Amino acid sequence: MVADDAPAFAAWLLQSEVEHVEPLSVELSTEAICADTVFRVQRQDDQQVILHIEFQGRTSTPPMPWRMLDYMARLAQQYRLPIHSVVLYLGQGAGSQDDGQHQHLDGLGGVALTWSYQVIHLCRMRAEDVLRIVGLTQIQAPHETLPQVVATIRAETEPERQALLFQQLIGLLQDEELIAMTENLFTLSAEDLEELKQFPALWRAHQRYEQAARIEGERKRGRADILEALVVRFDPPASEYLKVEQALAAIDDLEELRDVFRTVLRAADVAEVVAALPAVE
């Protein structure tokens, strides 16, 4: 269509006067997105349904209704089956304005799009139901989800029941999720440490996280020491420095890093250092 004809064409289709028409790109976004959890469910009446679940905190970019429209449109096109989408909001106040019913108007005052999904607030659920959800889903953001799950269990007033729920939670989680929960839930005061010890799996996860953090800290210090020694001894050109830096990033073994440090101290030139690093191309 010729741009000069666009105002008249738009006025005819929209049945109203127009002031300005701006041409936009005809290439629609195909950015990859990843849903939290998607199931194909076959009901007892033999009907198949796509069950789509999203965990969401207080903020979402883009806003959650638009994200859900994107998810649902792609799922509908990919599977061509009925869709039931659910947003589980985490934390007090999250999703307070979202009722799951949304519309987008057309240019004539009517409705062009209508979409809906189920809204559930995790903080209002029973702990047993929260655990059932955790057991059915692979948590994509444990640092966001698990604190709310634990808070829900902590709201249980009966100590024995609370301990049982915690044990059930531990049984549902993967090691990575346990580490994330340990990292984000506890400030490691003396009181926190005592609380962790009441739950052996959590305590072991905390110890693994602490050990991993210490080792990673030693790796970072070792790499920094090597690069500092390299600069002090040889003041290498940027290209050679980058080669060594990239090679060091691929070395995780602490003893191997110590060997590299000794090589830097003894080498006659940068070329000798680079030659001692098999990861350098």
N, C-alpha and C positions, 0 to 999 in steps of 0.2 A: 504494500500500500504506500502511495506517495504521502510524505509527511504533511504536505499542504492540504491534503484531503482529510486528514485525521480529525480535525475539529468537527467538520460537518458530519462525518461518519459516526463519531462518538455521540454527537447531539441526537442523531437519528436513532441509534440503538438505545441510548439512555433516556430518550424522550424528555430532554431538558436542555436548556442553554448551557454552553460550556465556555469557560474563559481561556483555558490553556490545556494543551495535550502534550505530554512529555513521553517520547518513546523510551521504553525500557528494554533491557536485555531479554531476548527470547530464550536464552539458555537457562533453564531452571536448575536450581541447586541439586546436586547428587551427592552431597557430603555424607560420608558413612556415619551412621549412628549405632549405638549399642544399647539395647534394652537390658534392664536388670535381669528379668526372668521371663521366659516364654515356654509354655507347655502346649502340646496337642493333647486334648482330653477327649476320650470317647465315653459318652454317657451310657447309662443302661438302656436308653431307648435307641442306641446305635448312632446317635447324632454326634458328629465330631465338632469340637469347639476349640478355638485358640484362646488360652488363658494367659493374659499378659499382666505382669505385676511390676510396679515401680516403687522403690523406696525414695522418699523425698524429705529433705530437711526444711528449714525455714525459707530459704531462697532458691530460686531456679532461674537459670539463664539459658534460653529464653523462658518466659513464664510457663508454668507447668501446663496450662491448657493448650498452648501452642505446641509444646513438646509432645503432648499426648496425641494431638491431631496428626503430627508427623509420624509417630510410632504406628498409630492405628491405620493410617492410609497405607503405609508400607507393608504392614502385616496383612491387610486385606488384599493388596495386590499380589503379595507373594504366595499366600496360602489359599485364598478364595474360599474361606470358611467363616462361619460366625465368630465374632470376637467379643470376649469379655475382658475389658481392661480395668485394672484396679490400681489406685495410688494409695500407698500406705504412708501417711505423713508422720514424721518423727518429731517428738518434742512438743512441749506446750506452745500453742499458738500457731504451729505450722499448718498451713492449709486452711486457716480459719475462714477465708473468704471463698474457698473453692467448694462448690456443691456438686461438681462433676457434670453440670448441664451447661452447654455452651453453643452459641450461634455466631455466625458471621453473615452480615447483611450483603445483599446484592446492590447494584446501583440503582434499582428502582424502588427501594424501600422494603423489599421482601427479604426472605432468608435464602442465602446461597448455600450455606453449610450448617449442618447441625451435628454435633457429636457429644457423646456422653460416656462417662466411665464411673465406676464405683469409687467412692472416697471413704477411706478408713483412717481414723486417728489412733495410732498405736498406743498413745498414752491413756486412751479410754477403754482399752481392751483388757480382758483377764489375762493373767500371766500364762495360763495354759494355752490360750489361743495364740499368744505371741510366740511361744515356743513351737507351736505347730507350724506357724508360718516360717520361722527360721529353719525348721527341719525340712521344709519343702523347697527352699530357695537357696541358691548360691549367692551369698552376700557379696555384692560388688564393691561396697564401700563400708567395710566393717568399722572404720574409725568414726563413721557417722551413725551407723545403725546400732552397733552393740551397746554404746552408752545408754541409749533409750531402752533397749531390751533389759539391761541390768537394772535401770531405774524402775522399770515396771515390776521386776521381780522383787526389788528392795521394798516396794510399797506393800508387799505382803506382810501382814502384822504377826503371823504365827511363825516363830523361828524355825521349827522343824519343817514346816511346809516350804519356807523360803530356802532352806538348805537343800531340800529335795529338788526344787525348781532349778537352783544353781547347778546341781549335779546333772540334771537333764540338759541344761544349756551346754555344759562342757561336752557332753556326749554328742551334741549335734555339730560342734564347730570343728573346723580344720585348724591346723597349727598356725597358719598365717593369720587367721582371724583371732585366735587366742592371743598371739603376740600383739596384734593391733589393739585388742581390748585391754591388755595389760598396759600398753604404752599410753593409752588415752584416758583410762579411767582413774589411774592412781598417781598421786603426786609424790608417792614414796616417802611420806612421813613415817615416823615410827608406828603410828596408829594404822596407817595404810598397810605397812608391811605385816603387821599382826593380822589384819583382816585377810590379806592374801594367803597367809599360812593356813587359814581355815579351809581353803579350797586347794587341795594338792595340785590339781591340774593347772590352775591359775598360777600357783607359786612356781611350778616347773616352767611354765611359759614365760613368766617374768624373769627367771634365772637365765633361760635361753636368750631372751631379748637382751638382758644386761651383758651376757657374754658376747653376743654378736656385736653389740654396740662397742664394747671395749676393743674387740679385734678389728672392727672397721676403723676405729679411731687410731689404732696402731698402724694400720695400712696407710691411712692418710698422712700421718706424721712421717712414716718411712718414705713415702713418695716425695713429700715436701723436702725432707732432708737430702735426698738424692739430688733433686733439682737445684737446691741451694748450693750443694757442693759442686755440682756441674758448672754453675755460673761462676762461683768463686775461682775454681781452678782453670777453666777454659774460656769463659765468656763466649759461648758458642753463638753462631748465627741463628736467627730465628728458625730456619728450616731444620737445623740439627736439633735444636732444643725441642721443637714440636715432635720430632721423631721419637726422642727419648720419652717425652711426656705421654705420648700415645702408647708406647710400649709398656710403660709403668702402669697405666690404667688397666692393662690386661693381666697384670700379675697380682694375684691374691695371696700367694704363699708368703708368709712373713720372713721365713728363712731365705727364700729366693730374693726378696727385697734387700735383706741384709747383705747378701752376696753382691748384688748390684752396687750397693753403697760402697763396699770394699773395692770393687772394680773401679769406681769413679776416683777413689782416693789413690789408687795405684797406677791408673792408666796414663799412658804418655800423651794421649790426645783424645779428642771427642770421637774420632773414628774407631778407636779401640773400644770405647764404651758402647757405641752403636753396634759394633760387631758382636759384643757379648749379649745382646738382647735379641733372642730369636724371633720375637714377635714383630720386630721392626722390619718393614718391607724395603 
